[in-house]
Amino acid sequence: DFDTAYNIYNFFLTIATAGLPVALSKMVSEANTLGRQNQVERVFSVAFKTFLFMGTLSFIAMSFFAASLSSFLENPSAVWCVQCLAPSVLCVCVMATFRGYYQGHSNMVPTAVSQIIESFGKLVFGLALALGALWLVPGSETYRQRLAAAGAILGVSIGSVIALGYITFYFLRRRKNRPAANDVAD
């Protein structure tokens, strides 16, 4: 179940973000080097809207077509795992925008901190939910194992949501303190 969900997740994540964070970083870096703050903001805005759109489409596909996708990969029991991983693809797409933006400004701190938060969330919440399903939920062993796999995957999504919250807060706090762009010659 876990592997099937990740195969579906990787497919949608690859389609949604293939090479775009690197391109965003390069475009932000070039515009920033030339002192074109308006261009930096436009590039970020277009990238954010694009990644949000692609992430939302992927989220919807994984949420509402989980049964079909799981059956296509010959593992119909992976439905819960696919649905639990759906929020993560949306969060990771949006985070890719922020990460590319900050990498373009040669600031790796928000990227690194958000990755640590994401990994820590995956570990703590995923492990807690998986163990809780195995030890505390009544039912057959097969049912508890499926629920544990979904819990472990849900930990991935929870970690992604928390990391997205951090990097969004970081961005908004920095943006509030930044002077307005005034390079009208872009």
C-alpha positions, 0 to 999 in steps of 0.5 A: 500500500505504502509503495503504491501510494508513493509511486502515484505521488511521485508521478504527480509530483514529477509532472507538477514540478519537473525542473521548475524549482531550478528554473525559478531559482535561476530566473530569480537569481538573474533578476536579483543580480540585475536589481530588477525587483519587479521582475523577481516579484513577477517571476515568483507570482507566475511560478506560485500560481503555476505550482499552486494550480498543478498541486491542486490538480494533483491533489484532486486527482489523488483524492478523488481518483485514488481507487482508480489509480490504486486499481490501475497499479494493481493494489486496490487496498492502497486507496487510503494511503493515496488519499492520505498522501494527496495533501502532501503533493499540494504542499510540496508543489507550493513549497517548491515555489518558496524554496526556488525563490529563496535559493535564487536569493542565495538564502538556503536557511528557509529551505533547510529549516522547512526540510528539517521540519518536514522530515521531523513531522514525517517521523513523529506523526507517521510513527505515532499514527502507525503505532497507534493503528497497530496497537490501539485500533480494534479489528483484524490484523490486515485492517490494522496494517492497512490503517498503520500504512495510511497513518504512516503516510498521513504523517508525511502529509502532516509534516508537509503542512507544517513545513509549508506553514513555516516557509509561508510564515517566513516569506510573509514576515520577510516580505512585510519588512522589505522595501517596495520595488521601484525598478520600473525599467523592467 
